[in-house]
């Protein structure tokens, strides 16, 4: 059992500025001498790296759709020794799936309720004033069991605009924790999957310091700290078991989408993780039991990957006798070819027959439940896995044997089954956890 004390930073919708608030708050509280534990609600593998840069403490995902009680407890225990937890929500506060999952619907509200963390709602008040209070009232009252701390007004145009908006909030009985003036220089760079990766930001430290200064000037940090509340998480400390003892993990700007709880679980169980960089044309560790290629942005580096002969030869040699697995971008890199958005075809590793294209983008997004038809590293045939898919590629050819039957969160079959050929497996979903047998 662990008792936590924290807050949930959420919003009515994506694009309201909650990530800026999150990063600024993490750094501002850290600068006050607090040990701040960041979390991300939902299946996001980009934001935790930004959280780490701001809080200087590793961030972890809570996922109430995919994770059972023991895993949620294991992740909650990452807050041991912290003074306060701050979690960032995904999409809108109540956005989740339609059908009840293993634990719940996967919304940020569910995480806040389970952990006992009051919600701070970041509202973009551009183009409205008193009317913003109606939005805040709706979110406060939609589920009375979700604790609600108040709102931060974002993109306030003028002192008069702030005054009128505060009048509406006062009338609705909504506490205003801060008002952030409109500033065009506070946005984080984005691409088609959302934010760019933290390692790609040209000056992330300066950006985070700027967000913190902005927050200190315009929100009441003492009131925000006082609004934090504690929750109790019971259960065993369960994290994923490693798929092998010595794991060669692709790790660079092309392959970086790995959930932190997976790597922590592997290490905690005694596995050794040996990173290597395909972009630097490094071969995987020759003594590894398994090569794991996570997702990322291989389409942005397809030419370099196609020219990385040392990497590809090492991968092929390993696959002759030992397993190789790829997720999403890693799966594409194991295929025959990847066609970039300009229509240029790039040869990939050729360990699978998969051919993918970004010339005609097709959006794939959502939770996935997979029933394995064949074994993959760490999981036998018949195992049920939970994961998440998010990419814009189109499959042109996938000739190998299907790896799994794959379903969305509502139980509808999806065509992206993954595939297997010899010792090589791949999936379009990013693994979160396996269901208990």
Secondary structure, DSSP 8 states (H G I E B T S, - for coil): -EEEEEEEEEESSTTSSHHHHHHHHHHHHHHTT--EEEEEESS-SSHHHHHHHHHSS--EEE-TTT--HHHHHHHHGGGTT-SEEEEE--SSTT---SS--SSS---HHHHHHHHT-EEEEEEE-TT-STHHHHHHHHHHHH-TTS-EEEEEEEEE--HHHHHHHHHHHHHHT--EEEEEE--GGG---EETTEE--GGG-TTHHHHHHHHHHHHHHHB-HHHHHHH-EEEEE-S-------SSSEEEEE-BTTB-B--HHHHHHHHHTT-EEEEE-TTTT----TT-SEEEE-BS-GGGSHHHHHH-HHHHHHHHHHHTTSEEEEETHHHHHHSSEEE-TTS-EEE---SS--EEESSS---EEEEEEEEESS-BTTB-TT-EEEEEEEE--EEEE--SEE-EEEE-TTS-B-S---EEETTEEEESSEEEEE---
